[in-house]
Structure formats: structure tokens, C-alpha cells
Amino acid sequence: MAFSNQLTRVVELCYPIIQAPMVGVSTPELAAAVSNAGGLGSIGIGASSTEKARELISATRALTNKPFNVNVFCHRPATSDHDHESGWINYLRPFFEEFDTPPPQQLAVPYPSFNEHRATLNMLLEERPAVVSFHFGVPAVEWVQALRQAGIVTIGCATTPEEALAVEAAGIDFIVAQGAEAGGHRGVFEPEKGDRLIGTLALIRLINGATKVPVIAAGGLMDGQAISAVMEAGAVGAQLGTAFILCPESAANAGYRAMLKSEQSRETQITSVISGRPARGMVNRFYTDIDCTEAPTIPDYPIAYDAGKALAAAAVSKGSQDFSAYWAGQGAPLARELPAGELIENLIRECRFFQNSSM
């Protein structure tokens, strides 16, 4: 029996549970399994070429006829700065040398912002996924209007009421309130101005008080009890990311899975040194050895990510996971190793809000 509210009616879901679009972890198989179980599965295409993104959408469609979400990155386009990038490469050089690997001679922009890539917009207008969501900012109002006119539901992420107002002004249908507890990249629009690190429950209430756009909660949500809490606080849906990492359908590698199941999952922190933008993950040497007060200016996102990924690859080539980006939220120790469909079933059973509301 399905639950009915504004989110489920607009997107045509059985339950207002969204699997977060975790680039590097989410797969067509994971998204389809969540959607087939009555939630909203997601794939992240922010780091993909337009052609690869189309393939991911097609692969997901081959596995489900249910709605799913396609997420794009709307960060401010990176500005290359030779001095900053050279300084960062030199700062990382000793860590590369530990693994007998020279650092990159120069850093590149590994992928563009959606805001400067009309080809991806055109592809989405052709493919027409049920939902398109935005992270790190919002696209031009005209782009949002084009997506909505194509029958696509839009979702924007906000970490403050002020960002939520910008999402509302762009004409977006729903706002993800990303609390500080969330794993992965913070959705902060202008990270150079700082991050207020507002928690999920407070952020739901603040955004509900500032805008008229329905709010989806994200950050630290791992079970049905947490979903009940955010729904009772005024959210129309719950987005979970870390909860799905151990699902067999996810792309998380063996090292990631082992770390999430270990005592190390109890400590997560936010750092910008991996990618150039603040992101929460399980603590390793990026956090303890590289994120130091003597570190030079970090290159723009995602240029810094070019270096971070190269260092992680160098370490892995020598059997070390010390520099892998293992994103996770503060609820990480509660992760369960279940197939995605079974996890959705458990979340529904656990959520007293669903049980106590009229179906």
C-alpha cells in the first residue's frame, strides 16, 4: 500500500524515500532497485560526459520503468591559476614519492559545470528523465523552465535558508535541505564564504519558514526512525546516501565497504583538500596529514580533484587505501549490508510516520 503526499504525487512514487545520487557509488542497478521498490533511485552524471550520461540513463531505463532522478553539478566554473596549482602539486609531492610515483606536472579541469554545458541540458531535454536535481548551485532560470516544460520535476539542494531562497527564485519544484551530517560533498553555493554547518532538523524548519517550496531532508538519515523524525519536522521526503553504500548494487569497492563496516566509520570529518570543495568522509591521511594549517591555497574545484584522484590512484597501486575518498555521513556506523530493495522494505517498516498516517 502506497503513502501519499506532495512528493509522491508529483513524482509518482509509492514512498517519499530518495537514494542520494552519489557519483562513484550510485549505479543504474542501484537506482533501478530503489525505484522498483517504490522509492526514487538516482544516478549522478556530474562527472560524466554527455555521451556517458546518456548511456547511464539508458542503462537505468533498461532496468526499471519507474521514475528515477538524474543529478548534475552546478558549481561555479573553475578558474585555473598556475601559481596555486603548482604550489599544490609541490605540497603533495612528498606523498606521491611515498608510492614511487611522480606527481602530475599540471592539473586539468576533469569535468565542466552543468551551467556551462548546454549539450548536457539538450540531452536531458531529449531523454526526459522523471527528475533532474542540482548540486552546488542552480542553473539559469531559463534552463529550469525548459526542463519543467519538458515535464521533468526539478530538485535543488540548499545548506542555508538563503540558498533555499535562490532555489525558490529559480522556479525549482523541491528543495533538498542538506544538513551538516550528510556525507559527500556539501552543496554550499559559495564555499569561500564559509559553511554554517546547520544540522538537518534545524535546516528543515528554517527553510520551511523562509520559502514555500516543499522540503526534502538529507543528512545523517539511516533508518526509518530518522525518516519519521524529519517527516514530523515538516519534510515531504527523505534522501539517504550512506545507507545505500553497502548494498550489493552500489559501485563501492572492497576497501570502501571494509572501512564503512569498521570502527573507522565512527569518525567522519569535512575537508576541502581532496577535491577543492568541502566534503564529509571517513578520516584517513587526507584529513590527518594533508589538511593542515601550513597547506597552501587549494586550487578551484574540480581542478584540485585531479590531484586528489591521482594521489589516491598512486596509493592504491601500492596496496594502500590511505588516500582514497570514502565519503560517508555521521550515521555511517548504522549502515546495513542489504540489497537495495530489501533496505527500502526495512525503512518502510521502521518508519512510524508511514504507519501512523493514512495510506
C-alpha positions in Angstrom: 0.0 0.0 0.0 1.4 3.4 -1.0 1.9 6.5 1.1 0.6 9.8 -0.4 1.9 13.3 0.0 3.1 16.1 -2.3 6.3 14.5 -3.3 4.9 11.0 -4.0 2.0 12.5 -6.1 4.2 14.8 -8.2 6.9 12.2 -8.9 4.5 9.2 -8.8 6.3 7.3 -6.1 5.0 4.8 -3.5 7.1 6.2 -0.8 9.0 9.6 -0.4 12.4 8.0 0.0 15.2 9.1 -2.3 18.5 7.3 -2.8 21.1 10.1 -3.0 22.9 10.5 -6.4 26.4 9.6 -5.2 28.9 9.8 -8.1 31.2 6.9 -7.9 28.8 4.8 -5.8 25.4 5.1 -7.4 24.8 2.8 -10.5 21.9 2.1 -12.8 21.4 -1.2 -10.9 21.2 0.6 -7.5 18.9 3.4 -8.8 16.6 0.9 -10.5 16.4 -1.3 -7.5 15.4 1.6 -5.3 12.8 2.8 -7.8 11.4 -0.7 -8.3 10.9 -0.9 -4.6 8.8 2.2 -4.5 11.4 4.9 -3.8 13.3 7.3 -6.1 16.6 5.9 -7.3 19.2 8.4 -8.5 22.2 8.4 -10.8 24.9 11.1 -10.7 26.2 12.4 -14.0 28.1 15.5 -12.8 31.4 13.9 -13.6 30.3 12.2 -16.9 30.5 13.3 -20.5 27.2 14.0 -22.2 27.6 10.7 -24.1 28.3 8.7 -20.9 25.4 10.4 -19.1 23.1 9.3 -21.9 24.4 5.7 -21.6 23.7 5.8 -17.8 20.2 7.0 -18.3 19.6 4.3 -20.9 21.0 1.6 -18.7 18.8 2.7 -15.8 15.7 2.7 -18.1 16.5 -0.8 -19.2 16.2 -2.0 -15.6 13.1 0.0 -14.4 10.0 1.6 -15.8 9.6 3.7 -12.6 10.7 7.3 -12.1 14.4 8.0 -11.3 16.5 11.1 -10.7 19.4 12.4 -12.7 21.7 14.7 -10.8 24.0 17.4 -12.2 26.7 19.7 -10.7 26.0 23.4 -10.9 29.3 24.7 -9.4 30.8 27.9 -10.4 33.1 27.2 -13.4 36.7 26.6 -12.3 39.3 29.3 -12.8 42.8 27.9 -13.5 45.6 29.6 -11.5 49.1 28.3 -12.4 50.7 29.5 -9.1 48.0 27.9 -6.9 48.1 24.7 -8.9 52.0 24.5 -8.9 52.1 25.2 -5.2 49.5 22.4 -4.6 51.4 19.9 -6.7 54.6 20.7 -4.8 52.9 20.4 -1.5 51.6 16.9 -2.4 54.9 15.8 -4.0 56.3 14.0 -0.8 53.1 12.0 -0.6 53.4 10.8 -4.2 57.0 10.0 -3.6 56.0 7.6 -0.8 54.5 5.5 -3.5 57.3 5.9 -6.0 55.1 8.0 -8.3 55.8 11.4 -9.7 53.0 14.0 -9.1 51.2 15.4 -12.1 53.1 18.0 -14.0 49.9 20.1 -14.3 46.3 19.8 -13.3 43.3 19.9 -15.5 39.5 20.5 -15.2 38.2 16.9 -15.2 34.6 17.9 -16.0 32.7 21.2 -16.6 29.8 22.7 -14.6 26.4 21.9 -15.9 25.9 25.6 -16.0 28.3 25.9 -18.9 27.4 22.7 -20.7 24.3 23.2 -22.8 24.9 19.9 -24.6 24.0 18.1 -21.3 20.9 20.2 -21.0 19.9 19.3 -24.5 20.5 15.7 -23.8 18.2 15.8 -20.7 15.5 17.5 -22.7 15.7 14.7 -25.2 15.9 11.9 -22.7 13.3 13.4 -20.3 14.1 11.6 -17.0 11.3 11.9 -14.5 13.5 14.1 -12.2 16.6 16.2 -12.6 18.4 17.5 -9.4 21.0 20.2 -8.9 24.0 20.3 -6.6 26.4 23.2 -5.7 24.0 25.8 -7.0 21.3 26.3 -9.6 21.3 26.7 -13.3 19.8 29.7 -15.2 16.1 30.2 -14.7 15.6 29.6 -18.5 17.2 26.2 -18.2 15.0 25.3 -15.2 11.9 26.4 -17.2 13.0 24.3 -20.2 13.3 21.2 -18.0 9.9 21.8 -16.3 8.2 22.5 -19.7 9.6 19.1 -20.8 7.6 17.5 -17.9 10.7 17.0 -15.7 10.4 17.5 -12.0 13.3 19.6 -10.6 15.1 19.4 -7.2 17.7 21.9 -5.8 20.0 21.4 -2.9 20.4 24.1 -0.2 22.5 24.2 3.0 21.1 27.5 4.3 17.8 29.4 4.1 19.5 31.9 1.8 20.4 29.2 -0.7 16.9 27.9 -0.4 15.6 31.3 -1.5 17.8 31.1 -4.5 16.4 27.7 -5.3 12.9 29.0 -5.0 13.7 32.1 -7.2 14.9 29.7 -9.9 11.4 28.1 -10.0 12.6 24.7 -8.8 9.9 22.2 -7.6 11.5 20.8 -4.4 14.4 21.7 -2.1 16.8 19.2 -0.6 17.8 20.6 2.9 21.3 19.1 3.2 22.3 19.1 6.9 25.8 19.2 8.1 25.6 15.5 9.0 25.5 14.5 5.3 28.2 12.5 3.7 29.9 13.5 0.5 30.2 17.0 -1.0 28.5 19.8 0.8 26.1 21.7 -1.5 27.3 25.1 -0.4 27.0 27.6 -3.3 29.9 29.8 -2.3 32.3 27.8 -0.1 34.8 30.7 0.1 32.3 32.5 2.3 32.2 29.6 4.8 29.8 26.9 5.7 27.3 27.5 8.6 27.0 23.7 9.1 23.3 23.8 10.0 22.0 20.4 11.1 19.3 18.6 9.3 16.4 19.1 11.7 17.1 22.8 12.2 17.6 23.4 8.5 14.2 21.8 7.6 12.5 24.2 10.0 14.4 27.2 8.8 13.8 26.6 5.1 10.1 25.8 5.7 9.9 29.2 7.4 11.7 31.0 4.6 10.2 29.5 1.5 7.0 27.9 0.2 8.8 25.2 -1.7 8.4 21.6 -0.2 11.5 20.4 1.6 13.3 17.0 1.3 15.6 16.2 4.2 19.1 14.9 3.8 22.0 14.3 6.3 22.6 11.5 8.7 19.4 9.6 7.8 20.0 5.8 8.0 16.8 4.2 9.2 13.0 4.5 9.4 13.2 6.2 12.8 15.2 9.0 11.3 12.9 9.3 8.4 9.9 9.6 10.8 11.8 12.4 12.6 12.3 14.5 9.6 8.8 14.0 8.2 7.4 15.0 11.6 9.6 18.1 11.4 8.0 19.2 8.2 9.9 17.4 5.4 7.9 15.9 2.5 10.6 13.3 1.8 14.0 11.9 3.0 17.2 11.5 1.0 19.6 8.8 2.1 23.1 8.2 0.7 25.4 6.5 3.1 22.6 4.0 4.0 22.9 2.6 0.4 26.7 2.2 0.1 26.8 -1.4 1.4 24.1 -2.5 -1.0 25.4 -5.1 -3.5 24.1 -2.9 -6.3 26.4 0.0 -5.4 29.8 0.6 -7.0 31.7 0.9 -3.7 34.9 -1.1 -3.9 36.0 -3.6 -1.3 38.2 -1.1 0.6 35.3 1.3 0.9 33.0 -1.4 2.1 35.5 -2.7 4.7 36.1 0.8 6.0 32.4 1.5 6.4 32.0 -1.7 8.3 34.9 -1.0 10.6 35.4 1.2 13.7 36.8 3.9 11.4 33.2 4.7 10.3 32.6 6.3 13.7 34.7 9.3 12.8 33.8 11.4 9.8 35.1 14.9 9.1 34.7 17.6 6.4 37.7 18.6 4.3 38.3 20.5 1.1 41.8 19.1 0.3 40.6 16.1 -1.7 38.5 17.9 -4.3 38.7 21.7 -3.6 35.2 21.7 -2.1 34.2 20.7 1.4 33.1 17.1 1.7 32.4 14.7 4.6 34.1 11.4 4.7 35.8 8.8 6.8 39.0 10.1 8.2 42.3 9.0 6.5 45.6 10.7 5.7 44.0 13.3 3.6 42.4 14.6 6.7 45.2 14.0 9.2 48.4 14.7 7.0 47.3 16.9 4.2 44.6 19.1 5.7 47.0 21.1 7.8 47.4 24.8 8.6 50.6 25.0 6.6 48.8 23.8 3.4 48.9 26.3 0.5 45.9 27.6 -1.3 43.8 24.8 -2.7 43.1 25.0 -6.5 39.5 25.5 -7.6 37.1 22.6 -7.6 37.3 20.3 -9.5 40.9 21.1 -10.5 42.1 20.0 -7.1 40.2 16.8 -7.5 42.5 16.0 -10.4 45.4 15.9 -7.9 43.4 14.1 -5.3 42.4 11.3 -7.6 45.9 10.9 -8.9 47.3 10.6 -5.3 44.6 8.0 -4.5 45.5 6.0 -7.6 49.2 6.1 -6.7 48.5 4.8 -3.2 46.1 2.1 -4.4 48.8 0.9 -6.9 50.9 0.1 -3.9 48.1 -1.5 -2.0 47.3 1.5 0.2 43.8 2.9 0.8 45.2 5.8 2.9 44.2 8.5 0.3 41.0 7.1 -1.1 37.9 9.3 -0.8 35.5 7.3 1.3 32.6 9.7 1.6 30.2 9.0 4.5 27.8 10.8 6.7 27.7 10.9 10.5 25.3 8.0 10.6 27.8 5.7 8.9 28.1 3.1 11.7 24.4 2.4 11.2 24.9 1.2 7.6 23.4 -2.2 6.7 24.6 -4.7 4.1 21.3 -5.4 2.4 20.0 -5.5 -1.2 18.6 -2.1 -2.0 15.0 -3.3 -2.4 15.2 -5.1 1.0 16.6 -2.0 2.6 13.7 0.1 1.3 11.3 -2.5 2.7 13.0 -2.3 6.1 12.9 1.6 6.0 9.2 1.5 5.3 8.5 -1.0 8.2 10.6 1.1 10.6 9.0 4.4 9.8 6.2 5.0 12.2 5.2 8.2 10.3 4.2 6.0 7.3 2.4 3.5 9.6 0.5 6.2 11.6 -0.5 8.3 8.5 -3.5 7.5 6.3 -2.5 5.4 3.3 
